[in-house]
Amino acid sequence: MNIISAPILINILKMKRLKLMCFGLLLISNISFSQYNLKILITGLKNSTGLVMLQLFDEHEKVIGEQKARIAENNCLFSFLNLQNGKYAIRYYHDENMNGKMETNLVGKPTEGYGFSNNVTGKFGPPPFEKWLFEIKEDTKITLKPTY
């Protein structure tokens, strides 16, 4: 019959408790801090001239990322890495003349292509921000098409 001394038994129990705690913390960290990738494909650009300028917002209308990308065959691709679960929004425009700003006519209507997440449009100005919002719960790819 094996007899384990009290100090050895206490050390074994402490090690098991420590392993359980570490495992629990690992599970919690994976659930709470999951990070996902977002790919955005913009299709239907009227030409491949210039760049597409894009902003990514959090649900509080705070810009959390800005990118510009070249256009190939009237399409453009963006990637945002390591995003948390949550709601996000996008706005973008086709900067054909590469001057860093969206061109408008005399009454303020854009003369370059533009768009928002969920492909929402507005009648007299941009659509309400709430309509731009989409949720990320996993790696996500969305396709958007600009308005000209």
C-alpha angles and dihedrals in degrees: 000000000000116000117196116205119237096248091052092047091050091051091050091051091048091051092050091049091048091050091050092049092049091049091050092050090049091053093047093048092051092050098043099040105037111151126205138189125236122205119191120195116192112197135177098044107165092235142351095250119121128351139295114239115205136184127196117206133193119228091272092062091254115143106238098171141016127190139167124203140185121250123236123186091347092303134102133194130206131183131198116187134203099018120166125233107281150089122303139175135204136204126178144163138201105245096201096171093040095230094133097245137082112255119226136184126241094283094046099258112143115253093192124065118270141167151170136226116281085029089264119166134198129221101219104011134338119337118255112285092239089066091057093058121109130170130242117206098146140006103313137197121191132182121214132186122204129232117233 
